[in-house]
Amino acid sequence: MGERLGAIVAERACTRVLPVVTGSLRRHPLVLKALASLGPAALPVFDGLKPHTPFEVVLALAAAIGRTKPDLILVIGGGSALDAAKIGTLAAAGGATDRESLLALRAVPDAGGTIRPSPVTRPMPILAVPTTLSAAEFGMIAGATDGVTGIKNLYKSDSLAPDIVLFDPWLAGDTPRDLWLSTGVRALDHGIETVLSRDANPFTDALALRGLCLLADGLRRSAGPDGGVEARHLGQQGTWLAGAGIGRIRFGASHGLGHQLGAVAGVPHGLTSCVLLPAVLAYDRPVSEERQRWIAAACGGAGRSADAVVRDLIASLGLPTRLSELGVPKDCLPRVAESALGNAFVRANLRPVTTLEDVMEILQESY
C-alpha cells in the first residue's frame, strides 16, 4: 500500500493530503508506512471517527478540511470513516458549520423513494483504502446520524464516490473476523437488493449476481481454515461488483430498516443486514420469485428459497440471524418502524411498505 500511495500522490502532484484514519488503525505498521510515503504532503491525521457517522464527526472533519485546505483526502478504514469523509467534504463545500446547515445538504426522497441529490458537489478528490467489505467506497450516497432525532440522513451526489480505491488484503487481515464477515453480509445485501430493485436492469443484474458468487465463496473461505489473503481478496472483488448499484438504483427495506435500526438501537450495519436481509427476502418473495431463484443459485443454494439460503449462509459464518440474538429489546421495534417509514429505501422496496403494520411484519419476522 505504501509504495502505491506515494506513487499516486506524486502522479497527481498533490501537496496537501489529509489522512482520515480509523482510530484502531492509527498505529498499525502498514498505515504508518503508508503515511510516511506521503512525505511532506501529509497533513495532521484526523482520527476522531465514530460508528454510524454522527453529525458531530462530520462537522469536525468539515472544519478540519476548511482549516487545512487539502488537495486530496486519504481515507483508511471502514464504512463509517468513508461516509465521514464523503459527507465531510460536501459539508465543507456547502459551508455547513452546525446541525441545521448540515441537514440542509441532505438528499431528500420523494414519495417513491427517488432521492434528490444534495445541492453541492465534492470539491477535492478522495483516495479510499477500505478495511471492511461495507462497499462505502463505491457509493454515490452516504449516511450520517442526527444525534437530536436519532435518524440517519442520506447524502447523495454524482461526485460523492471516491476517485481511487486501493484494496489491500494484507491490511484487511487485521480487521476483526466478525467485522469482516458481517460487513461481507452487508455487501451481499447490496447485491441482493440490487437484483430486487425497482430499477434493476441487465447491467446491474450481471454485476450483482457475479458479485454474489464471489462474495459467498470468499466469505465461506474467510470463515474456514483456508481463510487468508486470497479469500479476503475474493471478498473485496465481490464487494466491488455487488456494490455496482450503490447510488445508481434504489435499494429496499433491508437497507432502509438497517439505517434506522443502527441509529435507534446502535446495531452495526453489517449485523443489521444479518438479521434483516432474510426477513425482507421472505417479505418480497411473492413479487420476485424468479429473481430470488437467481439469488439463491448465486449464493450456492439452487432450488431452495433465497431467504433460507441466505440465512443459512449467515449462520455458517457464525453470525446472528435474529434481532433477539443481538439483545435488541422488542419494545424498541415500534420506534424503529416509525422512523423507517420516511426512509427512501423503505419507500422504494419492491413489495410496497406503506404502513407501520408492513414494517412491523418484517421486524417481527427478523426477531
Buried (B, 14 or more C-beta within 10 A) or exposed (E): BBEBBBEBBEEBEBEBBBBBBBEBBBEBEBBEBBBEBBEEBBBEBBBEBEBBBBBBBBBBBBBBBEEEEBBBBBBBBBBBBBBBBBBBBBBBBBEBBEBEBBBEBBBBBEEEBBBEBBEBBBBBBBBBBBBBBBBBBBBBBBBBBBEEEBBBBBBBBEBBBBBBBBBBBEBBBBBEEBBBBBBBBBBBBBBBBBBBBBBBEEEBBEBBBBBBBBBBBBBBBBBEEEBEEEBBBBBBBBBBBBBBBBBBBBBBBBBBBBBBBBBBBEBBBBBBBBBBBBBBBBBBBEEBEEBBBBBBBBBBBEEBBBBBBBBBBBBEBEBBBBBEEBEBEEEBBEEBBEBBBEBBBBBBBBBEBEEBEBBBBBBEBBB
